């Protein structure tokens, strides 16, 4: 019985509180919250602050794989994002000169909300 009460507390949190919690998590974990329930499936997609770094993907010794996975992850997140993005940050040593960065900047500059 107590478990139901605790689940209701989390489920019924206001969107602003949920966003505050999610913003404090690494983006990789934020996206993973989509498996918690159907109600949480796209909560991450409405965040107004997106911060990407090398920890978004599993690192390995093959730089090309990491670059590709990181690029795909960021592109996927932007594609599924719904709403305004007030802050976008990218901190990585893998995407020094990437065509994708130009595309992301173009996407962000054209996103009007």
MOPAC internal coordinates of N, CA, C and O (Angstrom, degrees):
PM7 1SCF
backbone

  N    0.0000 0     0.00 0     0.00 0    0    0    0
  C    1.4420 1     0.00 0     0.00 0    1    0    0
  C    1.5226 1   110.80 1     0.00 0    2    1    0
  O    1.2310 1   120.23 1   136.27 1    3    2    1
  N    1.2970 1   117.16 1   -43.73 1    3    2    1
  C    1.4650 1   121.89 1   179.87 1    5    3    2
  C    1.5256 1   111.28 1   -60.89 1    6    5    3
  O    1.2310 1   120.13 1   142.70 1    7    6    5
  N    1.3369 1   117.35 1   -37.30 1    7    6    5
  C    1.4626 1   122.15 1  -179.79 1    9    7    6
  C    1.5254 1   111.38 1   -59.15 1   10    9    7
  O    1.2310 1   120.03 1   138.70 1   11   10    9
  N    1.3175 1   117.54 1   -41.30 1   11   10    9
  C    1.4644 1   121.22 1   178.39 1   13   11   10
  C    1.5179 1   110.83 1   -60.98 1   14   13   11
  O    1.2310 1   120.40 1   138.88 1   15   14   13
  N    1.3247 1   116.83 1   -41.12 1   15   14   13
  C    1.4584 1   121.00 1   179.92 1   17   15   14
  C    1.5262 1   110.73 1   -62.85 1   18   17   15
  O    1.2310 1   120.43 1   135.80 1   19   18   17
  N    1.3393 1   116.78 1   -44.20 1   19   18   17
  C    1.4601 1   120.63 1   179.56 1   21   19   18
  C    1.5269 1   111.11 1   -64.31 1   22   21   19
  O    1.2310 1   119.71 1   139.04 1   23   22   21
  N    1.3013 1   118.16 1   -40.96 1   23   22   21
  C    1.4563 1   121.22 1   178.60 1   25   23   22
  C    1.5218 1   110.86 1   -63.57 1   26   25   23
  O    1.2310 1   120.13 1   141.57 1   27   26   25
  N    1.3181 1   117.36 1   -38.43 1   27   26   25
  C    1.4610 1   120.86 1   178.37 1   29   27   26
  C    1.5216 1   111.28 1   -64.30 1   30   29   27
  O    1.2310 1   120.17 1   143.58 1   31   30   29
  N    1.3225 1   117.29 1   -36.42 1   31   30   29
  C    1.4630 1   120.51 1   178.61 1   33   31   30
  C    1.5295 1   110.97 1   -61.44 1   34   33   31
  O    1.2310 1   120.53 1   135.19 1   35   34   33
  N    1.2912 1   116.60 1   -44.81 1   35   34   33
  C    1.4612 1   120.49 1  -179.93 1   37   35   34
  C    1.5249 1   110.61 1   -70.48 1   38   37   35
  O    1.2310 1   120.68 1   135.66 1   39   38   37
  N    1.2995 1   116.30 1   -44.34 1   39   38   37
  C    1.4600 1   120.96 1  -178.06 1   41   39   38
  C    1.5248 1   112.30 1   -61.88 1   42   41   39
  O    1.2310 1   120.72 1   144.23 1   43   42   41
  N    1.3120 1   116.22 1   -35.77 1   43   42   41
  C    1.4564 1   120.32 1  -173.98 1   45   43   42
  C    1.5283 1   114.55 1   -94.72 1   46   45   43
  O    1.2310 1   120.26 1  -170.02 1   47   46   45
  N    1.3115 1   117.11 1     9.98 1   47   46   45
  C    1.4667 1   118.72 1   177.39 1   49   47   46
  C    1.5267 1   110.71 1   -62.33 1   50   49   47
  O    1.2310 1   120.16 1   -36.52 1   51   50   49
  N    1.3224 1   117.30 1   143.48 1   51   50   49
  C    1.4683 1   119.54 1   175.73 1   53   51   50
  C    1.5336 1   110.70 1   -62.92 1   54   53   51
  O    1.2310 1   120.71 1   -29.27 1   55   54   53
  N    1.3198 1   116.24 1   150.73 1   55   54   53
  C    1.4675 1   121.57 1  -179.16 1   57   55   54
  C    1.5314 1   111.77 1   -55.18 1   58   57   55
  O    1.2310 1   119.95 1   142.36 1   59   58   57
  N    1.3238 1   117.71 1   -37.64 1   59   58   57
  C    1.4654 1   120.38 1  -178.79 1   61   59   58
  C    1.5274 1   111.76 1   -63.77 1   62   61   59
  O    1.2310 1   120.09 1   143.34 1   63   62   61
  N    1.3244 1   117.44 1   -36.66 1   63   62   61
  C    1.4682 1   121.57 1   178.06 1   65   63   62
  C    1.5264 1   109.82 1   -70.68 1   66   65   63
  O    1.2310 1   120.85 1   136.71 1   67   66   65
  N    1.3189 1   115.97 1   -43.29 1   67   66   65
  C    1.4618 1   120.30 1   178.11 1   69   67   66
  C    1.5166 1   109.93 1   -59.32 1   70   69   67
  O    1.2310 1   120.09 1   135.13 1   71   70   69
  N    1.3338 1   117.43 1   -44.87 1   71   70   69
  C    1.4643 1   120.65 1   179.44 1   73   71   70
  C    1.5196 1   111.15 1   -62.71 1   74   73   71
  O    1.2310 1   119.87 1   139.24 1   75   74   73
  N    1.3224 1   117.85 1   -40.76 1   75   74   73
  C    1.4665 1   121.35 1   178.63 1   77   75   74
  C    1.5250 1   110.50 1   -60.46 1   78   77   75
  O    1.2310 1   120.50 1   138.22 1   79   78   77
  N    1.3186 1   116.64 1   -41.78 1   79   78   77
  C    1.4645 1   120.72 1   178.93 1   81   79   78
  C    1.5305 1   109.92 1   -66.60 1   82   81   79
  O    1.2310 1   120.30 1   131.67 1   83   82   81
  N    1.3204 1   117.04 1   -48.33 1   83   82   81
  C    1.4636 1   120.80 1  -176.04 1   85   83   82
  C    1.5205 1   112.54 1   -65.12 1   86   85   83
  O    1.2310 1   119.97 1   144.70 1   87   86   85
  N    1.3252 1   117.66 1   -35.30 1   87   86   85
  C    1.4707 1   120.93 1  -179.72 1   89   87   86
  C    1.5257 1   111.04 1   -62.87 1   90   89   87
  O    1.2310 1   120.17 1   152.60 1   91   90   89
  N    1.3137 1   117.28 1   -27.40 1   91   90   89
  C    1.4642 1   121.39 1  -178.18 1   93   91   90
  C    1.5286 1   112.78 1   -81.11 1   94   93   91
  O    1.2310 1   120.52 1   169.44 1   95   94   93
  N    1.3189 1   116.61 1   -10.56 1   95   94   93
  C    1.4666 1   120.89 1   179.68 1   97   95   94
  C    1.5264 1   110.82 1   -94.48 1   98   97   95
  O    1.2310 1   119.91 1   -25.85 1   99   98   97
  N    1.3254 1   117.77 1   154.15 1   99   98   97
  C    1.4664 1   119.95 1   171.48 1  101   99   98
  C    1.5302 1   109.57 1   -61.25 1  102  101   99
  O    1.2310 1   120.02 1   -36.00 1  103  102  101
  N    1.3172 1   117.58 1   144.00 1  103  102  101
  C    1.4645 1   122.41 1  -175.31 1  105  103  102
  C    1.5309 1   112.22 1   -56.74 1  106  105  103
  O    1.2310 1   120.19 1   145.44 1  107  106  105
  N    1.2981 1   117.25 1   -34.56 1  107  106  105
  C    1.4703 1   120.25 1   178.09 1  109  107  106
  C    1.5252 1   110.44 1   -60.36 1  110  109  107
  O    1.2310 1   120.17 1   136.56 1  111  110  109
  N    1.3273 1   117.28 1   -43.44 1  111  110  109
  C    1.4622 1   121.38 1   178.42 1  113  111  110
  C    1.5220 1   111.61 1   -71.47 1  114  113  111
  O    1.2310 1   120.81 1   145.02 1  115  114  113
  N    1.3155 1   116.06 1   -34.98 1  115  114  113
  C    1.4618 1   120.26 1   178.46 1  117  115  114
  C    1.5286 1   109.85 1   -60.26 1  118  117  115
  O    1.2310 1   120.64 1   133.46 1  119  118  117
  N    1.3092 1   116.39 1   -46.54 1  119  118  117
  C    1.4712 1   120.15 1   179.73 1  121  119  118
  C    1.5228 1   109.88 1   -63.96 1  122  121  119
  O    1.2310 1   120.14 1   145.39 1  123  122  121
  N    1.3033 1   117.33 1   -34.61 1  123  122  121
  C    1.4684 1   121.13 1   179.41 1  125  123  122
  C    1.5283 1   112.58 1   -65.36 1  126  125  123
  O    1.2310 1   119.66 1   159.02 1  127  126  125
  N    1.3276 1   118.26 1   -20.98 1  127  126  125
  C    1.4668 1   119.84 1   178.31 1  129  127  126
  C    1.5189 1   111.31 1   -64.35 1  130  129  127
  O    1.2310 1   120.03 1   165.11 1  131  130  129
  N    1.3137 1   117.54 1   -14.89 1  131  130  129
  C    1.4634 1   120.43 1  -179.59 1  133  131  130
  C    1.5335 1   112.56 1   -64.22 1  134  133  131
  O    1.2310 1   120.14 1   162.68 1  135  134  133
  N    1.3248 1   117.35 1   -17.32 1  135  134  133
  C    1.4705 1   119.54 1   179.11 1  137  135  134
  C    1.5251 1   112.67 1   -88.63 1  138  137  135
  O    1.2310 1   119.84 1   176.77 1  139  138  137
  N    1.3193 1   117.91 1    -3.23 1  139  138  137
  C    1.4663 1   120.28 1  -178.19 1  141  139  138
  C    1.5238 1   112.11 1   -64.56 1  142  141  139
  O    1.2310 1   120.76 1   136.91 1  143  142  141
  N    1.3064 1   116.15 1   -43.09 1  143  142  141
  C    1.4604 1   120.85 1   179.07 1  145  143  142
  C    1.5244 1   108.18 1  -169.36 1  146  145  143
  O    1.2310 1   120.92 1   -11.85 1  147  146  145
  N    1.3222 1   115.84 1   168.15 1  147  146  145
  C    1.4685 1   118.58 1   178.24 1  149  147  146
  C    1.5292 1   110.74 1   -63.30 1  150  149  147
  O    1.2310 1   120.80 1   148.86 1  151  150  149
  N    1.3089 1   116.08 1   -31.14 1  151  150  149
  C    1.4685 1   119.74 1   178.68 1  153  151  150
  C    1.5304 1   112.27 1   -67.26 1  154  153  151
  O    1.2310 1   120.09 1   150.10 1  155  154  153
  N    1.3269 1   117.43 1   -29.90 1  155  154  153
  C    1.4623 1   122.49 1  -179.42 1  157  155  154
  C    1.5264 1   112.53 1   -92.52 1  158  157  155
  O    1.2310 1   119.87 1   177.94 1  159  158  157
  N    1.3105 1   117.84 1    -2.06 1  159  158  157
  C    1.4578 1   120.81 1  -170.79 1  161  159  158
  C    1.5298 1   113.79 1   -53.18 1  162  161  159
  O    1.2310 1   119.94 1   135.87 1  163  162  161
  N    1.3081 1   117.73 1   -44.13 1  163  162  161
  C    1.4602 1   120.10 1  -177.78 1  165  163  162
  C    1.5256 1   113.57 1  -119.25 1  166  165  163
  O    1.2310 1   119.94 1  -159.95 1  167  166  165
  N    1.3317 1   117.72 1    20.05 1  167  166  165
  C    1.4767 1   120.16 1   176.25 1  169  167  166
  C    1.5296 1   110.16 1   -56.42 1  170  169  167
  O    1.2310 1   120.71 1   138.44 1  171  170  169
  N    1.3216 1   116.26 1   -41.56 1  171  170  169
  C    1.4575 1   120.80 1  -177.97 1  173  171  170
  C    1.5288 1   111.18 1   -63.06 1  174  173  171
  O    1.2310 1   120.26 1   151.18 1  175  174  173
  N    1.3210 1   117.11 1   -28.82 1  175  174  173
  C    1.4664 1   121.50 1  -173.08 1  177  175  174
  C    1.5228 1   113.03 1   -74.69 1  178  177  175
  O    1.2310 1   120.07 1   176.74 1  179  178  177
  N    1.3211 1   117.47 1    -3.26 1  179  178  177
  C    1.4562 1   120.11 1   178.59 1  181  179  178
  C    1.5284 1   112.38 1  -109.62 1  182  181  179
  O    1.2310 1   120.37 1  -175.88 1  183  182  181
  N    1.3222 1   116.90 1     4.12 1  183  182  181
  C    1.4676 1   119.78 1   178.92 1  185  183  182
  C    1.5226 1   110.13 1   -61.57 1  186  185  183
  O    1.2310 1   120.67 1   -38.49 1  187  186  185
  N    1.3062 1   116.33 1   141.51 1  187  186  185
  C    1.4708 1   120.02 1  -179.81 1  189  187  186
  C    1.5200 1   111.61 1   -93.38 1  190  189  187
  O    1.2310 1   120.44 1   172.99 1  191  190  189
  N    1.3307 1   116.77 1    -7.01 1  191  190  189
  C    1.4620 1   121.24 1   178.56 1  193  191  190
  C    1.5222 1   109.01 1  -125.60 1  194  193  191
  O    1.2310 1   120.96 1   -56.92 1  195  194  193
  N    1.3170 1   115.76 1   123.08 1  195  194  193
  C    1.4605 1   121.35 1   178.89 1  197  195  194
  C    1.5198 1   109.31 1  -122.64 1  198  197  195
  O    1.2310 1   120.61 1   -55.70 1  199  198  197
  N    1.3286 1   116.43 1   124.30 1  199  198  197
  C    1.4636 1   121.50 1   179.85 1  201  199  198
  C    1.5262 1   108.70 1  -125.30 1  202  201  199
  O    1.2310 1   121.09 1   -61.60 1  203  202  201
  N    1.3169 1   115.53 1   118.40 1  203  202  201
  C    1.4609 1   121.55 1  -178.71 1  205  203  202
  C    1.5253 1   109.60 1  -112.22 1  206  205  203
  O    1.2310 1   120.87 1   -37.67 1  207  206  205
  N    1.3322 1   115.94 1   142.33 1  207  206  205
  C    1.4602 1   121.10 1   176.13 1  209  207  206
  C    1.5288 1   109.20 1  -149.57 1  210  209  207
  O    1.2310 1   120.54 1     6.59 1  211  210  209
  N    1.3023 1   116.57 1  -173.41 1  211  210  209
  C    1.4703 1   120.89 1  -177.21 1  213  211  210
  C    1.5251 1   113.04 1   -63.26 1  214  213  211
  O    1.2310 1   120.03 1   159.28 1  215  214  213
  N    1.3180 1   117.55 1   -20.72 1  215  214  213
  C    1.4666 1   120.69 1  -178.20 1  217  215  214
  C    1.5275 1   113.16 1   -80.54 1  218  217  215
  O    1.2310 1   120.02 1  -178.50 1  219  218  217
  N    1.3072 1   117.56 1     1.50 1  219  218  217
  C    1.4741 1   121.24 1   178.39 1  221  219  218
  C    1.5169 1   111.71 1   -69.02 1  222  221  219
  O    1.2310 1   120.46 1   156.69 1  223  222  221
  N    1.3135 1   116.72 1   -23.31 1  223  222  221
  C    1.4597 1   121.37 1  -177.80 1  225  223  222
  C    1.5227 1   109.51 1  -131.79 1  226  225  223
  O    1.2310 1   121.34 1   -15.06 1  227  226  225
  N    1.3034 1   115.04 1   164.94 1  227  226  225
  C    1.4582 1   120.52 1   176.05 1  229  227  226
  C    1.5203 1   108.63 1   -74.82 1  230  229  227
  O    1.2310 1   121.03 1   -53.92 1  231  230  229
  N    1.3150 1   115.64 1   126.08 1  231  230  229
  C    1.4653 1   120.41 1  -179.49 1  233  231  230
  C    1.5234 1   110.29 1   -84.00 1  234  233  231
  O    1.2310 1   121.45 1   -32.59 1  235  234  233
  N    1.3304 1   114.83 1   147.41 1  235  234  233
  C    1.4627 1   120.76 1   176.54 1  237  235  234
  C    1.5232 1   108.05 1  -147.03 1  238  237  235
  O    1.2310 1   120.51 1     1.03 1  239  238  237
  N    1.3106 1   116.62 1  -178.97 1  239  238  237
  C    1.4638 1   120.97 1  -177.57 1  241  239  238
  C    1.5194 1   113.72 1   -77.36 1  242  241  239
  O    1.2310 1   119.76 1   166.24 1  243  242  241
  N    1.3052 1   118.07 1   -13.76 1  243  242  241
  C    1.4640 1   122.04 1  -179.37 1  245  243  242
  C    1.5243 1   109.72 1   -93.76 1  246  245  243
  O    1.2310 1   121.20 1   -77.72 1  247  246  245
  N    1.3215 1   115.31 1   102.28 1  247  246  245
  C    1.4681 1   121.63 1  -176.21 1  249  247  246
  C    1.5339 1   112.19 1   -57.75 1  250  249  247
  O    1.2310 1   120.20 1   141.12 1  251  250  249
  N    1.3194 1   117.23 1   -38.88 1  251  250  249
  C    1.4691 1   121.08 1  -178.51 1  253  251  250
  C    1.5302 1   111.28 1   -62.94 1  254  253  251
  O    1.2310 1   120.42 1   141.44 1  255  254  253
  N    1.3228 1   116.80 1   -38.56 1  255  254  253
  C    1.4695 1   120.71 1   178.72 1  257  255  254
  C    1.5225 1   110.00 1   -66.28 1  258  257  255
  O    1.2310 1   120.34 1   134.88 1  259  258  257
  N    1.3234 1   116.95 1   -45.12 1  259  258  257
  C    1.4641 1   120.70 1  -179.96 1  261  259  258
  C    1.5263 1   109.90 1   -62.21 1  262  261  259
  O    1.2310 1   120.33 1   134.06 1  263  262  261
  N    1.3403 1   116.98 1   -45.94 1  263  262  261
  C    1.4716 1   120.64 1   178.71 1  265  263  262
  C    1.5200 1   110.77 1   -57.91 1  266  265  263
  O    1.2310 1   120.35 1   133.19 1  267  266  265
  N    1.3204 1   116.93 1   -46.81 1  267  266  265
  C    1.4577 1   121.74 1  -178.88 1  269  267  266
  C    1.5338 1   111.12 1   -63.67 1  270  269  267
  O    1.2310 1   120.38 1   133.91 1  271  270  269
  N    1.3220 1   116.88 1   -46.09 1  271  270  269
  C    1.4660 1   120.56 1  -179.97 1  273  271  270
  C    1.5306 1   111.65 1   -63.73 1  274  273  271
  O    1.2310 1   120.56 1   137.75 1  275  274  273
  N    1.3156 1   116.53 1   -42.25 1  275  274  273
  C    1.4604 1   120.98 1   179.40 1  277  275  274
  C    1.5270 1   110.75 1   -64.79 1  278  277  275
  O    1.2310 1   120.85 1   133.57 1  279  278  277
  N    1.3014 1   115.98 1   -46.43 1  279  278  277
  C    1.4576 1   121.07 1   178.87 1  281  279  278
  C    1.5280 1   111.06 1   -60.70 1  282  281  279
  O    1.2310 1   120.36 1   135.02 1  283  282  281
  N    1.3152 1   116.91 1   -44.98 1  283  282  281
  C    1.4654 1   121.29 1   179.25 1  285  283  282
  C    1.5220 1   111.56 1   -63.88 1  286  285  283
  O    1.2310 1   120.24 1   139.23 1  287  286  285
  N    1.3279 1   117.14 1   -40.77 1  287  286  285
  C    1.4622 1   121.13 1  -179.97 1  289  287  286
  C    1.5277 1   110.83 1   -62.77 1  290  289  287
  O    1.2310 1   120.31 1   132.58 1  291  290  289
  N    1.3209 1   117.02 1   -47.42 1  291  290  289
  C    1.4688 1   120.80 1  -179.52 1  293  291  290
  C    1.5190 1   110.78 1   -64.37 1  294  293  291
  O    1.2310 1   120.35 1   135.26 1  295  294  293
  N    1.3159 1   116.94 1   -44.74 1  295  294  293
  C    1.4658 1   121.07 1   178.99 1  297  295  294
  C    1.5218 1   110.32 1   -60.83 1  298  297  295
  O    1.2310 1   120.13 1   136.10 1  299  298  297
  N    1.3194 1   117.36 1   -43.90 1  299  298  297
  C    1.4627 1   122.47 1   178.77 1  301  299  298
  C    1.5231 1   110.71 1   -60.82 1  302  301  299
  O    1.2310 1   120.39 1   134.64 1  303  302  301
  N    1.3391 1   116.86 1   -45.36 1  303  302  301
  C    1.4717 1   120.97 1   179.71 1  305  303  302
  C    1.5275 1   111.11 1   -61.58 1  306  305  303
  O    1.2310 1   120.48 1   135.53 1  307  306  305
  N    1.3180 1   116.68 1   -44.47 1  307  306  305
  C    1.4698 1   119.98 1  -179.98 1  309  307  306
  C    1.5303 1   110.63 1   -66.54 1  310  309  307
  O    1.2310 1   120.46 1   140.51 1  311  310  309
  N    1.3056 1   116.72 1   -39.49 1  311  310  309
  C    1.4659 1   121.08 1  -179.82 1  313  311  310
  C    1.5248 1   111.57 1   -61.84 1  314  313  311
  O    1.2310 1   120.46 1   140.36 1  315  314  313
  N    1.3412 1   116.73 1   -39.64 1  315  314  313
  C    1.4557 1   120.89 1  -177.63 1  317  315  314
  C    1.5292 1   113.76 1   -88.66 1  318  317  315
  O    1.2310 1   120.48 1   170.62 1  319  318  317
  N    1.3207 1   116.68 1    -9.38 1  319  318  317
  C    1.4644 1   119.44 1  -177.93 1  321  319  318
  C    1.5158 1   110.91 1   -65.16 1  322  321  319
  O    1.2310 1   121.31 1   -37.92 1  323  322  321
  N    1.3276 1   115.09 1   142.08 1  323  322  321
  C    1.4559 1   121.24 1  -178.11 1  325  323  322
  C    1.5225 1   109.06 1  -129.74 1  326  325  323
  O    1.2310 1   120.55 1   -67.84 1  327  326  325
  N    1.3089 1   116.55 1   112.16 1  327  326  325
  C    1.4551 1   120.56 1   178.45 1  329  327  326
  C    1.5091 1   111.44 1   117.43 1  330  329  327
  O    1.2310 1   121.10 1     6.42 1  331  330  329
  N    1.3239 1   115.50 1  -173.58 1  331  330  329
  C    1.4637 1   119.74 1  -176.93 1  333  331  330
  C    1.5309 1   112.23 1   -73.49 1  334  333  331
  O    1.2310 1   121.24 1   -28.18 1  335  334  333
  N    1.3173 1   115.24 1   151.82 1  335  334  333
  C    1.4633 1   122.01 1   171.99 1  337  335  334
  C    1.5233 1   105.76 1  -120.91 1  338  337  335
  O    1.2310 1   121.11 1   -70.72 1  339  338  337
  N    1.3273 1   115.48 1   109.28 1  339  338  337
  C    1.4606 1   120.35 1  -178.24 1  341  339  338
  C    1.5213 1   112.62 1   -87.63 1  342  341  339
  O    1.2310 1   121.24 1   153.59 1  343  342  341
  N    1.3274 1   115.24 1   -26.41 1  343  342  341
  C    1.4646 1   119.36 1  -179.66 1  345  343  342
  C    1.5221 1   108.85 1  -140.89 1  346  345  343
  O    1.2310 1   121.23 1   -52.42 1  347  346  345
  N    1.3229 1   115.26 1   127.58 1  347  346  345
  C    1.4634 1   121.93 1   176.20 1  349  347  346
  C    1.5144 1   106.63 1  -128.82 1  350  349  347
  O    1.2310 1   120.54 1   -54.72 1  351  350  349
  N    1.3246 1   116.57 1   125.28 1  351  350  349
  C    1.4656 1   118.44 1   176.93 1  353  351  350
  C    1.5243 1   109.52 1  -132.01 1  354  353  351
  O    1.2310 1   121.99 1   -33.87 1  355  354  353
  N    1.3107 1   113.79 1   146.13 1  355  354  353
  C    1.4597 1   121.88 1   179.84 1  357  355  354
  C    1.5155 1   107.90 1  -136.39 1  358  357  355
  O    1.2310 1   120.97 1   -61.69 1  359  358  357
  N    1.3148 1   115.76 1   118.31 1  359  358  357
  C    1.4543 1   121.12 1   179.69 1  361  359  358
  C    1.5288 1   107.75 1  -129.09 1  362  361  359
  O    1.2310 1   121.43 1   -79.23 1  363  362  361
  N    1.3275 1   114.86 1   100.77 1  363  362  361
  C    1.4634 1   119.16 1  -177.07 1  365  363  362
  C    1.5249 1   110.44 1  -152.23 1  366  365  363
  O    1.2310 1   121.53 1   -27.30 1  367  366  365
  N    1.2978 1   114.68 1   152.70 1  367  366  365
  C    1.4642 1   120.06 1   174.96 1  369  367  366
  C    1.5285 1   110.02 1  -100.82 1  370  369  367
  O    1.2310 1   120.15 1   179.19 1  371  370  369
  N    1.3291 1   117.32 1    -0.81 1  371  370  369
  C    1.4567 1   120.98 1  -175.35 1  373  371  370
  C    1.5212 1   114.28 1   -91.42 1  374  373  371
  O    1.2310 1   119.45 1   152.56 1  375  374  373
  N    1.2946 1   118.65 1   -27.44 1  375  374  373
  C    1.4620 1   120.43 1  -174.60 1  377  375  374
  C    1.5293 1   110.43 1  -111.73 1  378  377  375
  O    1.2310 1   120.55 1  -117.61 1  379  378  377
  N    1.3020 1   116.56 1    62.39 1  379  378  377
  C    1.4625 1   120.93 1  -177.17 1  381  379  378
  C    1.5275 1   111.95 1   -65.01 1  382  381  379
  O    1.2310 1   120.60 1   127.22 1  383  382  381
  N    1.2968 1   116.47 1   -52.78 1  383  382  381
  C    1.4663 1   122.21 1   179.42 1  385  383  382
  C    1.5217 1   107.28 1  -129.59 1  386  385  383
  O    1.2310 1   121.16 1   -84.33 1  387  386  385
  N    1.3015 1   115.39 1    95.67 1  387  386  385
  C    1.4508 1   119.24 1  -175.85 1  389  387  386
  C    1.5220 1   110.13 1  -128.72 1  390  389  387
  O    1.2310 1   121.16 1   -46.38 1  391  390  389
  N    1.3061 1   115.39 1   133.62 1  391  390  389
  C    1.4613 1   121.54 1   175.08 1  393  391  390
  C    1.5271 1   109.99 1   -59.04 1  394  393  391
  O    1.2310 1   120.77 1   146.78 1  395  394  393
  N    1.3258 1   116.13 1   -33.22 1  395  394  393
  C    1.4605 1   121.04 1  -178.38 1  397  395  394
  C    1.5271 1   111.92 1   -61.29 1  398  397  395
  O    1.2310 1   120.01 1   143.02 1  399  398  397
  N    1.3241 1   117.59 1   -36.98 1  399  398  397
  C    1.4676 1   120.44 1   179.56 1  401  399  398
  C    1.5196 1   110.11 1   -59.85 1  402  401  399
  O    1.2310 1   120.26 1   137.49 1  403  402  401
  N    1.3175 1   117.12 1   -42.51 1  403  402  401
  C    1.4670 1   120.39 1   176.97 1  405  403  402
  C    1.5219 1   110.81 1   -60.33 1  406  405  403
  O    1.2310 1   120.51 1   138.35 1  407  406  405
  N    1.3227 1   116.64 1   -41.65 1  407  406  405
  C    1.4639 1   121.06 1   179.81 1  409  407  406
  C    1.5260 1   111.63 1   -66.56 1  410  409  407
  O    1.2310 1   120.41 1   140.68 1  411  410  409
  N    1.3243 1   116.82 1   -39.32 1  411  410  409
  C    1.4651 1   119.92 1   178.35 1  413  411  410
  C    1.5191 1   110.65 1   -64.89 1  414  413  411
  O    1.2310 1   120.63 1   136.71 1  415  414  413
  N    1.3209 1   116.40 1   -43.29 1  415  414  413
  C    1.4704 1   119.68 1   179.14 1  417  415  414
  C    1.5236 1   111.10 1   -63.30 1  418  417  415
  O    1.2310 1   120.33 1   138.98 1  419  418  417
  N    1.3162 1   116.98 1   -41.02 1  419  418  417
  C    1.4568 1   120.48 1   176.29 1  421  419  418
  C    1.5318 1   110.40 1   -62.00 1  422  421  419
  O    1.2310 1   120.37 1   134.06 1  423  422  421
  N    1.3178 1   116.90 1   -45.94 1  423  422  421
  C    1.4635 1   121.54 1   178.27 1  425  423  422
  C    1.5252 1   110.60 1   -58.14 1  426  425  423
  O    1.2310 1   120.62 1   132.13 1  427  426  425
  N    1.3282 1   116.42 1   -47.87 1  427  426  425
  C    1.4635 1   120.80 1  -178.14 1  429  427  426
  C    1.5254 1   111.86 1   -64.60 1  430  429  427
  O    1.2310 1   120.57 1   142.81 1  431  430  429
  N    1.3309 1   116.51 1   -37.19 1  431  430  429
  C    1.4599 1   119.40 1  -178.47 1  433  431  430
  C    1.5363 1   111.76 1   -72.31 1  434  433  431
  O    1.2310 1   120.04 1   156.34 1  435  434  433
  N    1.3163 1   117.52 1   -23.66 1  435  434  433
  C    1.4522 1   121.22 1  -179.45 1  437  435  434
  C    1.5262 1   113.37 1   -94.99 1  438  437  435
  O    1.2310 1   120.45 1   172.70 1  439  438  437
  N    1.3133 1   116.74 1    -7.30 1  439  438  437
  C    1.4606 1   120.92 1  -179.20 1  441  439  438
  C    1.5197 1   108.03 1   -79.41 1  442  441  439
  O    1.2310 1   120.43 1   -73.51 1  443  442  441
  N    1.3088 1   116.77 1   106.49 1  443  442  441
  C    1.4701 1   121.47 1  -176.33 1  445  443  442
  C    1.5171 1   110.08 1  -112.52 1  446  445  443
  O    1.2310 1   121.41 1   -62.66 1  447  446  445
  N    1.3351 1   114.91 1   117.34 1  447  446  445
  C    1.4653 1   120.62 1   176.69 1  449  447  446
  C    1.5042 1   108.98 1  -141.27 1  450  449  447
  O    1.2310 1   120.10 1   180.00 1  451  450  449

